[in-house]
Amino acid sequence: MAVSSAVLVLRALGIGDLLTAVPALRALRAAYPDDRLVLAAPEGLRDLVELIDAVDELLPTPGLGELAWPGTPPKLAVNLHGSGPESLHDLLATDPGELLTHRHPDFPDVPGLEWRADVHEVDRWCRLVEYAHHEADRSALRLPAPPGPSPAPDAVVVHPGAAFPARRWPPERFAGVVRALTAAGHRVVLTGSDAERELAASIADRAGLGDDAVLAGRTGLAELAALVAGAALVVCGDTGVGHLATAFGTPSVLLFGPTPPRLWGPPPDARQHVVLWAGNVGNPHGEEPDGGLLLLGEERVLAATRTALEARVAHG
């Protein structure tokens, strides 16, 4: 790998984290058009990274403490990872010519932008790039459709899982929504990781669907991206699949809680996305479904899906 005159960007996280950083990555690309932009991120995200026009190369990095930068130090290292000292330590170890980061008290001699907890994730990283006097377009979230075919064209994609129990809407409610959508003539498929296959299968069974509707554990990231890009609608919680819907312009119904959508939701002017939020802020890493999320009833979610699907038909 040629590493001279390179811009190294660290974002060794998940799908949603990567997609919310796309405007900042594009801003860096515009600011350094003649340099090679290398993104340090997990190998499992490669199929998505290859859709981002701003990135020249993926440096497989599973997480913090795993950054292995070969050869010549990068011209610039950019910390799009987080606020902790570990990411700063990883980037400083590459001996960059310059470092763009938020400040941290463990590194008093390293200048940086003050961290704010009250800004949207897209805005956070665009503000960091602007701190270095480069323009950033917060609306530059869209990606081109993946090259492969969708495994279920024009289906309603329901993604019931989430990283933590606090963000998981009850499976019996998902089953009720799936049952009603199927009765209305829509093809519904359920997605998720291999670990979420049992959850998806139980919802399909409650809704009266066969095993062919359960795609959880059966799609890689490229197929999942193609599925979302070609879907009629996406229904999910605060997850990476919701960010895929934003990236591909696919209509979505997003069930937020306990994290407010003003921090992680789609752009407010993107009308194809319906965000449901009860207004209760809680612990997103909790071991029980958040009380605010539970305030979102089945009928409310179903009404939102009908509205989104009708709007899609009306706008062709």
SULRATA-V22705 format. One record per helix or strand of 3 or more residues. SS is the DSSP state (@ for helix, = for strand). FROM is the first residue (numbers start at 1). TO is the last residue. Records with the same first field share a line. If there is no record, write none. Layout:
BEGIN
SS = FROM-TO ; FROM-TO
END
This chain:
BEGIN
= = 6-10 ; 36-41 ; 57-60 ; 76-79 ; 98-100 ; 156-159 ; 188-191 ; 233-237 ; 252-256 ; 273-277
@ = 15-20 ; 22-31 ; 43-49 ; 85-92 ; 105-107 ; 121-131 ; 165-167 ; 171-183 ; 194-207 ; 211-213 ; 221-229 ; 240-248 ; 261-264 ; 291-294 ; 298-314
END
